């Protein structure tokens, strides 16, 4: 069994266990048609009303089964990041106080299942709430797509209270800046595409990444060996959010041509503490990061598969082979 097939089987087993633990009303909320592409690709990372079943409407056993499904879609390190991001909702609740239209709640994260869950079917699942969006598409039990995969953090750096000093997305921020600092004057001139950082990631929640973030900046081919190694470390931070075995497949697919073709672009402040933005982009992937909101203490960081978000290529190939 391949690594992808093994992960797909574990996802199916976890999703089926969750379904069996729910009552009929809960199942009607959590289970949607896979053919409902509009909803299946309706992803976002802001507080808003969502389709699916939130953790807050589950009992303790059901919540544990839901989190067991989430665990099949993330590496051990990424699971810890997700738990930390969810815990920041309590920090925000303390900072902002009551009265919000969408409450800050670490249990206001929704599980949604699309299609008939099974070891050899075409189906998908989403886990989503404020600053987390996991989107998994499984085809015939042997192939899967795990993009888009979004993590955010607000505060990016907790400066007060019991969690003071916590930085949920430390590596995403620090390695991006370290790479910028490693560039010489001419390299940095090419890499910096603007003195002002955009207010958010440019691709936001679009389904098909098109002209929102065109390739720009300094290519890996124009970097030294050490700089390219640092660029690869930065990309690995995003890829290694995936389950370990799947991440290894993805990293192998990116080497070496895709990494040499990748470009690194930066905008905004070069010094720590100012609004800043970067993206690493090749022909098949995009890692995009922004930290501008809330006095540059609010991170958005997403991994996009430019050919296979929501299983686009896998589904196309499946249709060609099946019909």
N, C-alpha and C positions, 0 to 999 in steps of 0.2 A: 504494500500500500504506500502510495506517495505521501509526502508531508502534507500536501494540500488536501488529499483525500482523507487522511487521518484527522486533520483539523475540521474538515467539513462534517465528518462522522460525529466528532465530539460536539460540534455545534448543533447538529440534528438531535443527538441524544439529550443535550441540555434543554433545547427548545421543547422537545416532546415531554420531558419531565415537568417543565413549567406548565405547559398546556394541561396536562393531566391533573395538576394541583389546583387549577382555577375552576370557579363555578361558571355556569353558562353565561351569566351577565359579563363576567370578566373576560371570558373567551371571545365574546362578541365585540369587545372593545379592542382587544389585543391583536385579533386575527383579521387581516385585510387581504384582498385579492392581489396576487402578484401582478396581474395585468393592469392594475391601477397605477400606471407609470407616473401620473401626475402627483400622487401622494407618495409613492415609493421614492421619488427623487426630490420630494419637498423637504429639504433639510435646512436647518439653520442652527445658530449657536446663541441666539438671544432668548431672553424669557418671553414666552408666548404660549398661546393655546396650541396643543399638539394632539395628533391622532395617536391612539395606543393606550396602554395601561400604565399609570405612574406607580412608582414604588409606594407612594403614600396610600394607595388604594389596595395594597396587598397585606396579608398577614405576615408574620415573621418568617414562617416556612416558605411562603411564596416569594418573599423578598430574597431570601437566601438562594432559592432556585433561579431567580432572575439574575442575581449577581454571578451565579455560577455560569450562566449563559454569557454574560459580559466577559467573564474571565477567559472563555474560549477564544475571544476575539482580540485579546491583548497579551503582550508579554508580561512577565512578572513586574518589570520596572514600570511599564505603562499602567498596569493595574494600580500600582501605588500612586502614580501621578493622577489617575482618574479619581481615586479615593480622596486625594488631597484637594483636587479641584472642587469636588462635591462638598467637602468640609468648609471651603471658603464661602459657601452660601450663608453659613451661620455667622461668619465674620462680617459679611456684607449686611446681614440683617441687623447686627449690632451697630454698624456704622450709619446705616440709612434710616433705621427705625421703621415703624409700621406705616401703613397707608399706601403701599405700592399696589398697582393693578395686578401684578404677578409677584406673589410673595417670594422672598428668598428662602428656599427650603431645600435641604440636602436630599429630600426624598421626592422632589418634584422632577424626577427623571423618568422618561417614558420608554417602555419596551413595546415594539411593534413588530409583528410577524407578518410576512407577505407570502401567500401561497401555501400549498400543502407541504408541511414539514416532512422530510423523509430523507433516507440515506441516498436515494437515487433520483430525486426530483429536482426541479428548478424552483428555488424559493429564496427568501431573503429575510434579514432582520435588521432592526435599527435600535440603537440605544441612544437617547438624546435628551438633553436639557440644557440649561445655561452652561455654555463653554465646553460641552462635550457633544460630539456627534460621531457615532460609529455606524458605518453603513456596510453591510456584508451581503453579497450576492453569491449564492451557491448554485452551481450548474451540474446536474447529473451526479452529484455526490463526489465528483472527482476534481473539480476546479472551483476556485473562489476568487472574488474580488473584495478587497477590504478598504475601498476608497469611495468617497472622501473620508479622511480621518482627521477630525478637528479637535484640538485641545486649546483652551484659553485659561487665563488666570487673572482674577481681579480680587484683591490686589496682586500684582505681580510679585511684590515684596511686602509682606505683612510687617508693618512698622510699630504696631502697638498690640497690647493684649497678650493672651496666653500663647498665641502662635507667633509672637514677634520673631522676626528673622526668617520665617518660612518663605521659600521661593519655589513654587510648584513647577515652573518651567525654567529652571536655572540654566540647564545646558543649552536650550534653544537660544537664550539671550547671550550667554557668555561666549559660546563658540563662534557665533556670528560676529560679535565684536572683535574677538581674538583674531579671526581671519582678516578682518578689515585692517587691524593694527599691523598685521604681518606684511601687508602690501607696501611696496615702495611708492614714491611720489607719483610716478607716471601710472603705475598700476592702479593706485587709489583714485587718480583722476578719471580713469576709465570706468572703474567700478561704481563710483558715486554718480548716480543718475539724477540727483536733485538735492538741493539744500533743505527742502521742506519734505517731511515725511507725510504720506497720505494718511487720512484719518482712520483708515481700516485697511485690511488686506484688500487688494484691488479686485480679486475674483469673488469676494464676498461669498454668497451662497448660490452662485450661478450653477446650472447643471452642466453645461458644456463650456469649458474654459476656452475662450476664443481670443479676442483682441484686448481683453481687460488687462492682461499682463504680458506684453510681448517680450521676447527674449532681449535682454539688455545687459550691459555691464561687462565685466572681465571674464573671458573664457578660461576654463581650466587649462587649455593648451598654452595659454600665455602666462601661466603660473610656474613657479619653481616646484620641484618635487615635494619639498616640505609644505608649501602652500596647498598643493593638490591633496596631500595627505590630510591636512586640516579641513579642507573642503569636504573630503570624503567622511571625516569624522562628523561633520555637521549634518550631512545627508543621513548618516547612520542614526543620528538621534531621532529623525523622523521615521525612517524605515523600521527601526527596532522598537517602535510602538506595536508593531504587528506581532502575532504569536511567533515564538522563536524560530520554529521550523519554517514558517512562511516567510519570515524576514530574511532567512538565509537564501531562499529561492529568489526573492526580490533583489537582494544585493548581488547575487550571481548574474541576474539578468542585466543589471546596470553596469557591469564591468566588461571590458574597460572602455569601450567606445562611448557609451552614454555618459560616463563621467568626464571623459576628455571633451565632449561636446557641451558640457554643462557651463552655464555662466552664472556669475555671482554679481548681484546688483544691490546697492545700498542707497538709501535716501535718508536725509535728516541729520540729526546731531551725531557727531563721532564720539563725543564724550559721554560717559555714563551719566544717566539721569535725564537726558534730553530726549525728545520725541524721535524715534528712529524706526526704520523699516528695512527689510532685506528680502530677497528671494533667490533661490537657487533653482535653475530651470534648465532642462534638457529637452530633447524632442519627445520624451515619453513621460517625464515627471515634473512636478513643481512642488517645491517646499517654500511656503510663503509665510512671512512673519511680520507683525506690526506691533509696536508699543508706543502709542501716542495718547490714548485717552486717559482721563483721571491723572493729569500731570505726569504722563509717561510712566504710569504704574499699572498698566492694564494690557496684557499680552493676548494676541490672537495668533495661532500658529497651526497651519493646515498642511496635510500631505495630499496631493492630488495625483492620480494616475491619468495622464492626458489621453490615453487610448482606452482605458478600461474602468473609469469611474462607473459605479453602479453595474459593473459587469458588462459594459457595452460590447466589448470585443468578444467576450465569452458567449454572450447571448447570440450575437451575430453568427459566430462559428457554429453554435449549437443548432440554430435554425437552418443553416446551410447544410449541415450534416444530416439533420433529421427530416428535412423536406427537400 
